[in-house]
Amino acid sequence: MEPYEHVTQRQERRPWVVGVSGASGTPYAAAVVRGLLAAGEAVDLVVSRASRLTLLDETGIGFRDAHWREDLRGWLELGADGKPHSFEADVSDVKYWAAGDLAAGPSSGSYPVKGMLIVPASTACVAGVALGLSKDLLQRVASVTLKERRPLVVAVRETPLSGSTLKQLVALDEAGAVVLPASPAFYAGATHIQDLVDFVAGRVLDAAGVPHQLYRRWKGELGQARSPG
C-alpha cells in the first residue's frame, strides 16, 4: 500500500492552468490569477511571448523567465489603473512554465490539472487552438485540455470579430470550450476601471466553478447598481 500512498501525495496538487496570450487585457489575467489564489486554488502559469510585449506596453512590467516570481508579484500587485501595490500577492502556489517549453508538465494529459483559463485570448490564439496547431505551450495545453475533456474557458478579447474568427469560436464551443468574450457589464455598479476588470475576471471564474466575490451579482432588483454596498 505504501507506493500507492506516495502516488496519491504527489498528485494532491491539481492546479488551474492560466494561459496569457498577446491580446490587450493583461489586467484581466492578473485579476483571474488573484481570484484563483484567493479561493485557495493552485495556478500553473503560461505567458506567451507576444503577451510579454503587451504586458510591458500596458503596465511597464517586463516578464522574465529567470525572475518570474518577482515580475509576477509586481504584476499582481498592480491595479488596473496602473497604481502599484494596490493588492497583496502571495505567489507561493504558482508554478510557471515557459511558453517554448513543449516538454512542460501541462503539455501531457497525464499531468493533473483541473482545467485551463485563457485570459485574454487573442484571435491568433483562438485560431491556433481551434485548428490544433500547438505551436507553443499555451496552444498545446489548450489542445490537451480539450482532448482530456477538462474545462477550457477562452476569454477572447478583440473587436470587431471577423467571419473566420467567429467560425473558430463556434468550433471551440462545439469542442466543449466556454467562449467568454471579455465584455464588462455595468449593472453591477462599476465606479472604477478595476470594477470592470473584476467583472470579466469574475465571469471567467464563474465559468470554471471557482467561488469569488469580485463583483455584485444581479438579484432581480432594478436600480441595485446605484445602491451602496
ROROGU-843557 format. One line per 2 residues: number of its first residue (from 0); their letters; for each residue x, y, z of C-alpha. Coordinates in pm, 1 decimal. Layout:
BEGIN
NUM	a	X:Y:Z | ... $
END
This chain:
BEGIN
0	me	0.0:0.0:0.0 | 287.4:239.3:67.9 $
2	py	377.8:302.5:-302.3 | 17.3:395.5:-377.1 $
4	eh	14.0:637.6:-85.7 | 319.5:810.8:-229.9 $
6	vt	147.3:843.4:-569.2 | -157.5:998.3:-402.7 $
8	qr	59.5:1250.8:-222.5 | 238.9:1351.2:-541.8 $
10	qe	-91.6:1415.8:-718.7 | -256.0:1622.8:-445.5 $
12	rr	-174.3:1948.5:-624.4 | -422.4:1995.8:-909.7 $
14	pw	-383.8:2349.3:-1043.3 | -573.6:2558.0:-1290.4 $
16	vv	-358.1:2647.0:-1589.7 | -383.9:3016.1:-1674.8 $
18	gv	-267.0:3098.1:-2026.7 | -197.9:3461.0:-2114.7 $
20	sg	-187.2:3539.1:-2486.9 | -81.1:3857.3:-2663.8 $
22	as	-421.9:4027.9:-2672.3 | -476.2:4353.2:-2486.6 $
24	gt	-616.3:4289.7:-2140.2 | -334.0:4187.1:-1907.3 $
26	py	-527.8:4329.8:-1606.3 | -790.8:4061.1:-1673.4 $
28	aa	-526.1:3790.8:-1636.6 | -394.6:3942.0:-1314.8 $
30	av	-745.5:3957.5:-1166.2 | -814.0:3593.8:-1257.7 $
32	vr	-488.8:3474.0:-1100.9 | -559.8:3676.3:-785.9 $
34	gl	-911.5:3531.7:-772.6 | -786.3:3174.7:-806.5 $
36	la	-525.6:3220.3:-534.4 | -778.7:3389.0:-304.4 $
38	ag	-1004.4:3084.8:-348.0 | -721.5:2855.6:-238.8 $
40	ea	-656.8:2724.1:-589.0 | -311.2:2643.1:-723.7 $
42	vd	-206.9:2804.9:-1051.9 | 19.3:2692.8:-1334.4 $
44	lv	102.1:2997.4:-1545.1 | 191.3:3011.8:-1914.9 $
46	vs	276.6:3354.6:-2055.5 | 314.1:3368.1:-2432.8 $
48	ra	597.5:3558.4:-2594.5 | 357.8:3804.7:-2754.3 $
50	sr	187.8:3871.1:-2420.4 | 517.5:3988.3:-2271.7 $
52	lt	515.6:4278.6:-2517.2 | 154.9:4358.4:-2429.5 $
54	ll	230.9:4338.5:-2057.6 | 526.3:4572.9:-2098.4 $
56	de	315.0:4816.5:-2300.8 | 13.2:4810.9:-2067.2 $
58	tg	191.3:4800.6:-1731.6 | 559.3:4877.8:-1783.3 $
60	ig	645.9:4537.6:-1635.5 | 892.1:4314.6:-1816.7 $
62	fr	823.2:3943.8:-1758.8 | 1149.7:3747.9:-1739.0 $
64	da	1187.7:3371.4:-1710.1 | 1473.8:3398.0:-1462.7 $
66	hw	1286.9:3648.1:-1243.1 | 927.9:3542.2:-1299.8 $
68	re	829.1:3538.9:-931.6 | 942.4:3895.9:-880.6 $
70	dl	780.9:4012.4:-1204.1 | 457.2:3822.8:-1138.0 $
72	rg	429.6:3966.8:-788.8 | 467.5:4319.1:-926.3 $
74	wl	205.7:4245.0:-1190.8 | -47.4:4103.0:-947.1 $
76	el	0.1:4391.2:-705.3 | -74.5:4644.6:-979.1 $
78	ga	-421.8:4795.7:-1004.1 | -598.6:4823.4:-1338.1 $
80	dg	-539.2:5199.7:-1316.9 | -163.3:5140.8:-1304.3 $
82	kp	-129.8:5218.1:-933.5 | 135.6:4992.8:-774.7 $
84	hs	79.3:4798.9:-450.7 | -299.0:4806.8:-494.3 $
86	fe	-317.5:4438.6:-399.2 | -120.9:4191.9:-190.6 $
88	ad	17.8:3897.8:-386.3 | 138.7:3564.7:-249.6 $
90	vs	273.8:3365.2:-544.1 | 395.8:3067.6:-340.9 $
92	dv	137.6:2837.1:-502.9 | 207.8:2948.1:-859.5 $
94	ky	419.2:2739.4:-1095.0 | 549.8:2899.8:-1410.9 $
96	wa	615.8:2724.8:-1741.4 | 799.0:2896.1:-2028.1 $
98	ag	593.1:2925.6:-2347.5 | 860.3:2748.2:-2550.0 $
100	dl	884.2:2451.2:-2314.7 | 680.1:2189.0:-2500.7 $
102	aa	806.4:1924.4:-2255.4 | 644.0:2107.6:-1962.0 $
104	gp	415.1:1918.2:-1727.1 | 82.0:2054.1:-1858.8 $
106	ss	174.3:1951.2:-2215.2 | 75.9:1596.0:-2121.1 $
108	gs	-271.8:1470.3:-2044.1 | -128.0:1267.8:-1756.3 $
110	yp	-30.9:1585.9:-1572.0 | -307.6:1650.2:-1315.9 $
112	vk	-486.5:1982.2:-1366.9 | -843.5:2099.8:-1311.7 $
114	gm	-867.1:2282.8:-1641.7 | -741.3:2585.2:-1831.0 $
116	li	-836.7:2953.0:-1849.1 | -700.9:3157.7:-2141.6 $
118	vp	-719.0:3522.2:-2034.9 | -704.9:3720.7:-2252.0 $
120	as	-727.3:3515.9:-2571.4 | -613.4:3681.5:-2892.9 $
122	ta	-766.1:3588.2:-3228.0 | -434.4:3426.5:-3322.9 $
124	cv	-457.2:3214.6:-3008.5 | -820.1:3127.1:-3086.0 $
126	ag	-722.2:3017.5:-3437.0 | -429.2:2810.4:-3313.1 $
128	va	-638.4:2629.9:-3051.9 | -932.8:2575.4:-3287.6 $
130	lg	-702.9:2428.2:-3552.2 | -498.4:2226.3:-3304.1 $
132	ls	-169.8:2383.5:-3412.7 | 10.0:2355.3:-3074.7 $
134	kd	276.7:2597.5:-3193.5 | 366.6:2688.2:-2834.1 $
136	ll	294.9:2559.1:-2483.9 | -18.7:2770.3:-2443.6 $
138	qr	-182.4:2619.3:-2751.8 | -56.3:2270.4:-2664.3 $
140	va	-208.4:2283.3:-2316.3 | -538.3:2404.4:-2462.0 $
142	sv	-540.6:2110.2:-2705.0 | -464.9:1870.7:-2420.3 $
144	tl	-741.6:2026.0:-2211.1 | -995.3:1966.3:-2487.4 $
146	ke	-888.6:1608.7:-2560.1 | -899.5:1522.6:-2190.3 $
148	rr	-1249.5:1674.3:-2166.1 | -1140.7:1920.1:-1898.6 $
150	pl	-1288.9:2269.0:-1860.3 | -1146.0:2525.0:-2103.3 $
152	vv	-1251.7:2889.1:-2080.5 | -1145.5:3116.8:-2365.9 $
154	av	-1181.3:3486.1:-2280.0 | -1149.1:3629.0:-2629.6 $
156	re	-1053.2:3998.0:-2642.1 | -1097.6:4150.9:-2984.6 $
158	tp	-1342.5:4374.2:-3168.1 | -1479.9:4360.4:-3428.6 $
160	ls	-1466.0:3987.1:-3494.0 | -1403.5:3858.3:-3844.9 $
162	gs	-1601.5:3577.5:-4001.3 | -1309.5:3335.8:-3972.8 $
164	tl	-1269.2:3408.5:-3601.0 | -1642.4:3360.9:-3544.9 $
166	kq	-1621.7:3020.5:-3713.0 | -1322.8:2928.0:-3497.1 $
168	lv	-1508.7:3031.9:-3182.6 | -1802.0:2813.0:-3288.1 $
170	al	-1556.2:2527.0:-3338.0 | -1422.7:2577.5:-2985.9 $
172	de	-1775.8:2582.4:-2847.0 | -1855.3:2258.6:-3027.9 $
174	ag	-1534.4:2105.6:-2890.2 | -1654.8:2176.2:-2535.9 $
176	av	-1484.4:2505.6:-2453.4 | -1661.2:2800.7:-2292.9 $
178	vl	-1625.0:3104.7:-2519.5 | -1634.7:3407.2:-2291.3 $
180	pa	-1586.6:3748.1:-2456.4 | -1412.1:3998.2:-2230.4 $
182	sp	-1720.6:4220.1:-2216.5 | -1761.1:4421.4:-1895.4 $
184	af	-2115.5:4488.5:-1774.3 | -2244.0:4794.0:-1588.7 $
186	ya	-2536.7:4653.3:-1388.7 | -2300.1:4562.1:-1103.8 $
188	ga	-2248.6:4931.1:-1022.7 | -1897.4:4983.3:-1155.0 $
190	th	-1740.5:5309.3:-1039.3 | -1378.3:5232.3:-1122.2 $
192	iq	-1185.3:5064.4:-1401.9 | -1092.8:4785.5:-1159.2 $
194	dl	-1464.0:4707.1:-1115.4 | -1498.2:4646.5:-1489.4 $
196	vd	-1187.8:4428.3:-1494.4 | -1307.1:4231.1:-1194.0 $
198	fv	-1646.5:4170.6:-1355.3 | -1485.3:3994.5:-1650.5 $
200	ag	-1246.5:3805.0:-1422.5 | -1540.2:3701.8:-1206.2 $
202	rv	-1732.3:3568.5:-1505.3 | -1425.7:3363.0:-1602.4 $
204	ld	-1413.8:3215.8:-1253.1 | -1790.2:3154.3:-1265.5 $
206	aa	-1741.9:2950.3:-1582.1 | -1471.9:2749.4:-1403.7 $
208	gv	-1687.9:2694.5:-1095.8 | -1446.4:2881.6:-867.9 $
210	ph	-1610.4:3086.0:-587.7 | -1524.1:3454.7:-560.4 $
212	ql	-1655.2:3795.9:-458.7 | -1521.9:4000.7:-745.7 $
214	yr	-1849.3:4164.4:-849.6 | -2200.8:4231.9:-726.8 $
216	rw	-2441.0:3971.4:-860.9 | -2777.0:4052.2:-1014.1 $
218	kg	-3065.0:3994.8:-770.3 | -3356.0:4096.8:-990.0 $
220	el	-3392.0:4440.5:-834.8 | -3392.8:4744.3:-1064.2 $
222	gq	-3157.6:5017.8:-950.2 | -2939.4:4792.6:-738.3 $
224	ar	-2630.7:4909.5:-928.3 | -2683.8:5256.3:-778.0 $
226	sp	-2736.9:5134.5:-424.6 | -2444.2:5142.9:-177.7 $
228	g	-2257.7:4822.4:-94.8 $
END
